[in-house]
Amino acid sequence: MHALAAEQRALQEKLASMPPAPEVQLTQRLGWHSDYSSSPDTAEWVELNLGQAQKIDSVVLIPPPPNGASVGQGYGFPRRFYVELLEEGEDNERTIIADHTGADFPNPGLLPVVISAGGRMAQKVRITATRLYTTGARSFFALGEVMLLQDGQNLGARLEVLGPAVVRASSSQGTRPDWGRINLVDGHTVLGPPLGTRPSPTLGFRSIPTSEGRPYANPWIEVDLGTVQPIDEIRFFPAHPPQFAHSHGYGFPVRYQIELREDENDEPRILPSPQSGSYDALPGDNVVTIVGAHRARFVRLQVLAPHVSNGAVVLAMAEMQVWSSGKNIALGCDVTSPDSTERDGWSRKALVDGYASSADIAEWPGWLAALSQRRELQHQLGLIEQKSLSIQQHWQRIALAVFVGLIVAGAIILFLWLRHQRLARRQEIERLRTRIAQDLHDEIGSSLGSIALIAQDLLSTSPEAPHTRSDLAEIKDIADETVDAMRDITRLMQSQRYGSDDLTVLMRETADRMLRSHRHTIHIDAQAETRRLPIDRQRDLMLMFKEALHNITRHAAATEVQISLTQSQNNLVLTIQDNGHGFDTSTATAGMGLSNMKRRASKHGGSTHIQSSPQGTTLTLTLPLDA
C-alpha cells in the first residue's frame, strides 16, 4: 500500500504540472458512425486516402463530442483495434503502427489517442476495430476526428477539400451533418483549438457592431504579408470573449470567401470557404483550416453572410494564421479593415499576436501529445485506485474472516470451558458425596457409638446411681453436637450453591453457638472474596474452624475470643485469638486436632501457624482462594 500511495502521489504531481484538459467543445458535426451490429466482435474499419504517399509523424484518434444523452464520453471508441499504414497501389505494403487487439483498450473519454507513425511514408491510413463499442444490445464503431500530423500540420484537413471519396468505411450510418465520413477530417473536435497555459492579453479583432436594421457593408479583414510568399494553409481561430462565454465562435461569419492577391491592384483569386466553416455547421471555437498551394502577399477574409449577435452585425476573429513551409508568416504583420473596435482587448494587431481569446496558441503535435499523456496518467491513476480498493477489500475480507474465526473460536472455547466446568462440578460433587459419607462415618458415627456405649453402661448400672444424671447430660451434649455437625455439613453441600454467602453466615452462627458461654467478636472483611473459595475448601475451613473453637471451649479455659477473616492478596486468612492459659505447642498431642488441621490446610496448599503463651493462644489459618 505504501508503494501504491507513493506512485499515486508521483502521478498526481505529474498530472498537476501538465496543461489542463480543454473545455469541451459542442458541435453539431459529431463524426463518423458505423452500422449497428448485434455482435461486438464484428469487424468495422475506416480509411483515409491522401492521394499520394506522404510522410506521417503521428495518427491522432479523437472520440466524438458529447451530444445530450445519446452520445457520452468515449462514445463509439473501439474496445480493440489496430492502425495500419498502406503504401501506394492495390498490392500496397501494410505496416501496423498500433495493435490493441490483445486486450480491451481503456475508454479515452474525451481525450485524444496519439499513435506514433515514426515519419513513415504512406498513402492510406486505416483504423480497424476488432471489438466494437457496446451499449445495450447494440455494438458499433464511431470516431469524432482523425488527424494525420506532419511537421505541425494536419494532413487530414487537406482531405476535406477533395470530398467524401477520400474517406472510405466498411459501413456508415447517421444523418448529416451529425454523422458522415467527411466529418472525420472537418476539424470539428471535442478538443477545440490548441491552447497553451499563458493567459491572453487580448481578445482578437472585432469590427464595430452595426445595427441589423440599418444598412451595412459586409465587413472584411486583410493581412499584409509584406512580400509575395508561398502559402500552404490559412487557419482561423474563432473569438470567444468572456462576456460571450455562452456563445462559441462569436462573430464568425455565416458565409465568407478567402481572397488572395499578389499586388494591391490585382484581381483577387477566390478560395471557397471549407465545409467545416459553412452555415450548415458553424465551427464553434474549432480551428478552420483552408489548404492549397498558393502564392500571395495579401490575404483577405470577405464576409458574404454576417454573424448577428444581440441584433448587431459583427465580424470577430481571435487569430488569423498563414502557414508557409511549417511557419506562421502572418505573425506580427499589418492588418487592415474598414473599421475596428480598438478597446477592451480588441484591436487589429490582436489578430496576429499569437494569442486566442483566452490563452496563447500551441503547436498541434505537442499539445495533442500532452493531452494523450494526460489520458494515460489518468488511466494509471484509475488502475492504482482500483488496485488500492481491491487491496483494501481483500484485507477487509481477511479481517472479517479473522473476526468471524475469533468469534467461532471463542464460542468453541467458551463451550469447552463450560463443559469442563460442568464436568469438574460433577466430579467435585461425587468427591463430596464420598467425603460426606466418610464424615458421617467418622464424626457422626463415632459420636453415635459413644452414645451407644454410655447407654450400655447405664443399662448395667442402676438409674438411681449418683452419676446417672451427669451421664444423661453428657449423652444430651453429644447428641446436640452430632445434630449440629450434620446440619453444618448438609448446609455447605446444599443444592450446589457455589459462591453464596452461606460460608460467612455459617461461621457467625457456628461461633455464636459454640462460644455462647464466652465473650467473643467476629470480624469478616467485606473485601474478602469468599465466593471464590471452592466448596471442598469451604468444608475443610469450617471443620478446622469448629475444631479450633472446640479446643478453646474444652481446653483453653478462656473467657474471651476474637475471630477475624481477611484477604491477603490471593489468600484467605482466618485468625482466632483467645485469652486462655495456652499450651506447649512442642508437646501438643494429636487429640487436640492440631495435626488434623495441618493436614487439611496442607491439602489445599495452605498453612497453619500457632502462637501460644500463658496469656493466650493465636491460631492463623491461610488458604489460597483459587485451586
N, C-alpha and C positions, 0 to 999 in steps of 0.2 A: 504493500500500500504506500509506503514512503517513496519508493521509486516511481510509482504511478503519479503520486502527488507532485513530485519534483518535475517529472516530464510534463504534467499538465500545466504547471506554473511557467515552464520554459515556453511551451506552445502559446499560452495566453500572452506572455510578454512579447513574443514574436508577432502575434496577431495584432496586438495593440500598436506596434510600430509600423504596421502596413497601412496603406491608404484605405479609407473606409469603403464599404460596398456602396455603389452608386444608388441614387434614388431610382425607384422602379419607374420605368417609362411605360405608359399605357398607349397603345396604338391599335387601330382597327385591323391593321395588316399583321396577323399573328404569325404566319409562316406557312410551312408545308405539312400536310397531313395525309397519311396513307389510308387505304381502305381498312375497315374493321375486320378482325378475324376472331373466330371462336377459339383459336389455339394460340397461346403465347409463343410457341416455337415455330410459327410461320415466318419465313424469311422475307424481309422487305428491304429495298435499297433505294438510294437516291444518288444521282451522279451529276457532277458539274463538268462541262466541257469548255476548256479555254480556247479551243480552235487550233492551237498550235502549242508545242512544248514550251513551257515556261518554268523558270526556277521558282520553287516554292520553299519558303523557310518554315512555315507552320500552317496547320489547318486548325481553325477555331470553330467549335461547335457551341452554339448558343441556344438554350431552351426557349420555347415560346413565352411571350409575356403573359401574365395572368389576365383573364378576361371574365370577371364575375365568378360564378360558382362552377362554370363548365370547364374552365382551364385554370388549374392550380399550378403551384411551383413544381418545376421539373416535369410538366405535363408532356407525355408522349416520348420522353427521352428513353432510349432503349436500355434494357437491363443488361443485355450482352450485345456486343457489336465489334466490328473491325473496320479499319480505314485503310484503303489501298490507293496507290498512285498507278496510273496507267499511261504508258507511253503512246506515241502516235501509231496509227494503223490498226487494222482489225485484229491482227495477231500480236497485239502490243504486250509488252512485258509488264507484269504486275508486281508491285512492291508493297507489301503490307507494312505500314508505319506504326500501326497500333492494333493490338489484338487483345480484346477484352471479352473473349468468348469462353474462357475457362471458369469464370466466376461472375456473379452479378456485380455490375458497376454501381457505385453509390449514386443515388439521385443527386444531381448537381444543384437542384433548387433553381435559383435564378442567376447563377454564376457560370462563366464560360469554362469549357474544357479545351485547353490548348494542347495540341499534339504536334510535336516537332517533326518536320519533314527533312531537316538537315540540308536544305538547299538543293534537293534533288530536282531533276527535270521531269516534268510530266505534262501531259495534255489534259488528262481527266483525273478527277478525284471522286472516288466512290465510297459512300458510307453504307455498310450493310449491317442490318440488325438481325441477329440470330435468335434473340429472345425479346419479345416486344413488351412495351409498357402495358400494364393491365389495370383496368378499373372496372369493377363489377364483373360482368361476363364478356366484356369486350377488350380485345388486345389490338394495339396499333403502334405506329412509329410516327413521331412528329418532331420537327425542329423549327426553331424560330429564325435562325440565320446561320449561314456557313460563310466564314471569312477565310480567304486564302492570302496570307501575308507574304509580301516580297519587298524587302528593303523599306519597311514602314508604310507601304501602300497595300490596299486591299484589292487584289485582282478580281475578287467576286463582284465588285462594283462595276467592272467593265462588262460583265455578262448581262447586266440588266439592259444595256443598250442593244445587245444582239437579239433579245427577245426570249420567249419561253422555251424555244427549241434547244437552247444551250443547257437547260436543266431537264434531265430525264429522271423518271422514277418507276419503280415496279408497279405502283398504283398511286392514285391521287384522288382525293375527295374533299368536299367542302365548298362553300360558296365564296366567291370573290366579292370584295377584296380581302375577306378574312383569311382564307386559305388558298394557296396556289403555289405551283413550283417556283414561279419567278419571285415570290416573296422571300425565298432563301437568300437572294442577293440584292434586296432592295434597300438595305441599310437601316431598316426599321428593326430595332432590337430592344430588348428589355433593359439593356445597359445604358442607353443614351450615349452622349458624347464622351470621349476620353478626357477626363479632367484630372489635374494634379491636386496638390494639397495647399498651394499658395492662394489665399483669398484674392479675388479680383478687385482692383481699384476702380474699374469701370464697368459699365453695363453693355456698351456697344454703341451702334449707330441707331438713331431714330429720326425719321422725318418729323416735321411739325404736324401734329394731328389736324386734319381738316374735317369740318362738319360734313356728315353724309348728305345733308340736304342742300349743300352749296356746291357749285361747280368746282371741279378739281382736275388737275392734270395728273395722269398716272406717274407716281414718283419713280425715281431711278437713283442708282448709286454706282460710281465708277472708280476703279483703281488704276492708277498710272504706274506701270512697272518701270518707267524711266527709259527703257530701250526695248526693242523687239526681242522677245525671248521665246524659246520653245516651251510649250505648256503641255503637261501630261494630265493634270487633274485640277479641277476647281472645287473647293469644298466650302459649304456654307454651314455656319453654326447658328441655329435659331436663338433668338433672345429669350431670356427667362428672368425678368427683373423681379425683385422681391414683392413689389406692390401688385404684381400679377402672378403670384405664386400658383394660383389655381389654373392659370392659362399656359399650357405648354405650347411653345412655338409662337409666342407673342409677336405680332407684326409680320409674320412670314406670309408672303403673298399667296393668294389662291391660285393664280396663274402668272407665269412670267416667262421671259426668254433671256438667254445669255448672248450678248453682242460682243464680238471681238473685232478690234481694229489695230492695224499696224501704225496708222497715222491719224491725226485728228480729223482730217478731211476725207478719209476713206469711207466707202460704204461698208457698214458692219456686216460681218458674217454671223448669221443667226444660228445658235445652237439650241435645239429644243430642250425644254425642261424635262428631266427624267421622270419616269413614272412615280418614283419614290417621293417626289415633291409636288405631285398633282393634287387637284381638288378631290379626286376620288379617295385619297388617303393622305391627309396632311402629316408631315413628318414629326410633329411634336417637337421635342428637343433633339431628335436624332440628326446626325450629320447628313447633309445632302451632297452627294458626290457626282460631278459631271466629268466624264473621262473622254479622251480623244487626243490624237496628236495634232497640235495646232501651234501657230506662231502668232504672237500679238504683243502690243505694248499696252493697249487699253482694254480692260475687261469690265463690262457694264452689265448689271442686273436691271432689266427693264420690266416693270410691273405691268401686267396686262389686266389682271383682275385683283384689286387690292384687298388687303385684310381690313376688316372693320372691327373696331374694339370700342365698346361703350358709345356707339353711334358716330365714331370718328374714323376716317380713313387714315391709316398709318402704315409706314414701312419701317420695320425694325429688324436688325440683324446683330448678333453678338460678335461674330468674326467672319471674315472672308479670307480664304487662303488660296493661293495659286501655286501649284507644285510643278517643279521642273527639276528633273534628274535627282529626285529624292530630297528636294529642299523647298521650303516655302519661301518663294521670292517676293511675295506681297507684303511681308512683314516690314512695317515702318514706311511703306510707300505713301504717296499723296492720294488723297481721296476727295472726290468732288461729287456734289449732288445739288439739286435745285434749292433745297433748304435742309436745315439740320437743327435738332434740339441740342444746344451746347450748354447743358447744365445737368445737375443731379446724376452725374456719371455717364451721361450721353454725350457723344461727340463723334465727328468724322474720324479723328485719329484712333478712337477706341475700336474701329472696325478692323484695324490691322496691328493691334498691340500684343497679340499672342494670348489674350485672355477671353474666355467666355464670360457670361454674365455673373458667374459665381466663383470661378477659380481659373487657374492657368490651364492651358490646353496641353495635354500629354501626348506622347507618341503612342500609336496603336500597339506595337509589339510589347513594349514594357508594361503598359497599362493592363493589357489583357493577360499577360503572364503573371502580374501581381494579383489580379482577381482570381486567376486559376489557382495560384498558390494559396490564396485565402480560402478558396473552396477546399483544397486538400488539407489545410490546417484545421478547418472547422470539422472536416470528416474525422481527422485523427483525434481531435478533442472529443467528438462524439463517441468514438471507439473506446477512448480512455474512460469516459463517463460510464459507458455500458459495462466495461470491464470492472470498474470500481464498484458499480452497482451489483454486478454479478458476484464479486468477491464478498461484498457486504452481505448479500443474500445468502451466500454459501456459509459464511461464519454465523449468520443468524440461524440458519438451519442447524448448524453444528451445535450452537449454544442451546437452541430449543431441544435438540436431541439429548444433549448432556443434561439439561434441566429435567426433561421427562425421565431420563435414565436415573438421575439422582432421586427424583420423586419415587420411581418404581423401586430403586434400591432401598430408599428409606422406608418405603412401605413394607418391603420384604424383611428388612432388618427389624422394624417395629413388630411385625407379625412373629418373627422368630423369637424376639425378646419377650413378647407377651406369652408366647408358647412356653419358653424356658421358665418364665415366672410362674406360669400355672403348674408346670411340672415340678419346679422347685417347691412350690407351696404344697402340692400334693405329697411330695416326698417328706417335707417337713411335718405335715400333718400325720403321716404314717409314723415318722420317728417319735412325734409327740404322743401318739397313741401308745406306742411301746413304752415310752418313759412314764406316761400316766399309770400304765399297768404296773410298772416297776415301783413307782412311788406309792401307789395304793398298797402294793405288796409290802414294800419296805417300811413305810411310815404308818399307814393306817393299819396294815396287817399286824405289825408288831405291837401297836397300841391296843388293838383288839385282843391280841394274845395276852398282853399284860392284864387286861380286864378279866380274861378267862382264868388266868392264874389266881388273881385276887379272889375272884368268885369261888374258885375251888377251895382256896384257903378258908373262906368264910363258911363254906359248907362243912368243912371238917372241924370247925370250932363252933362254939355256942354264940348265937347272935347277941347274947347278953354280955359277952366279953367286953372289957373296957376299950379295947382298941377297935371295936366293930364300927363305931361311928366315924372314927378317922379313916378307916379303910373305905367305908362307903363314900366319904368325902373325896378321897383320892380317886375312887372309881369315877365319880362325877366329873372331877377335873380332867382326867384322861379322856373321858368321853367328849367333854366340851372341846378339848384341844383337837381331838380327832375330827369332830364336825367342822371346826374352823379350818383345819388343814384341807379337808375335802372341798370346802367352799372356795378357798383360795385357788386351789388347783383348777377347779371347774371354771371359775370366773376367768382365769387367764386364758384358758383353752376355748372359751365360748365363741362359737359361730365365726371363726376365722377373722376376728377383728384386729387386724394388724394396724398399729399406729393410732389406736384410740387413746383416750386419756385415762383408761382404767388402771394403768400402772401407778400413776401418781395418786389417784384416788384410793387405790387399794393399799398403797404404802401408808397413807394417812390413817385409813381405817384400821390397818393392822397395828400401827404404833399406838393409836388410841385404845385398842382392845388389850394389847399385851402390856402396855405401860399404864394401865388405868390406876395402878397404885403408886405411880411415880410422877413427879412433876416433869414434864417434857415439852419440848418445842421441836417442830419440824419445819424446815425451810426448803422449798423446792424452787430453784431458779426458773423464772418464766422463759428464759432463753434456752433452757435445756431441751434438746430435740429428742425427747423420749419416744416419739413416734417412729424414729429411725431404728430403734433397738429391735432386732429380730425377736420373734416370740419365744424361742428357746432360751435366749439370753435374758428376756424378762422373767421367765420362770425361775432360772437359776439365781437371778438377782433377788427375787422375792424369797427364795429358800435361804440364801445367805443372810438376807435382812432379818428374816424370822429367827434364824439360828443365833445371830448376834443379839437380838432383843431377848431371846430365851436365856442366853448366858448371863445377860445383865440381871434379869429377874431372879434367876436361880442362884447365881454365884457372886455377883459383884457387891451386893448389899448397898446399892446406890440409891440415892434419893432424888437425883436429877439427871436427866438425859437430854442431850442436844443432838438433833439429826439435821443434816443438810445434803441436798442433791444438786450438784452443779455440773457445768460442762466446761472442760478444758480442751480447747482445740477440737479434736475428733474423739474425745473420750468422755464418758460419763463417770463422775466421781461421787461416791456415796461416803459420807463421813458420819460416824456415830461416836459420840463422846459422853462418858458418864463420870460421876464423882465417887465411884466405889473405891474399895480398898486395893484394887489391882491384883496382879498376879505375876509370877515369874514366867516370862514368855519362853525361857530356855527349857523349863521343866513342865510346860503345859502338856496335858495328855490329849489324846485323840477324842476322849469322851466329851471334851468341851466343843467339839465340832470344828476346831481350827483347821485341822488338816483337810477336812471335807470342804471348807470354804476355799482353801488354797487350791484344791483340785478343781473345783467348779470355775474359779476365776481363771486359772491357767488354761482350762479347756477352751476358753474364748479369747485367749491372747491377752488376758487382763492380769491383775496382780492384787495382792492383799498386803497391808502394812499395819502392824500393831505396835503402839507405844503404850506401856503400862507402868504405873508407879503407885505407891500407896495413896496418892491423891486422886487417882482415876485412870481410866483407860480410853485410848482413842483408836478406833478401827477405821482404816481407809480402804475402800474397795474401788478399784479402777477397771472399767470395762470399755473396750472400743465400741463405737456406735455402729460401724459397718463391719460386715463379715470380712 
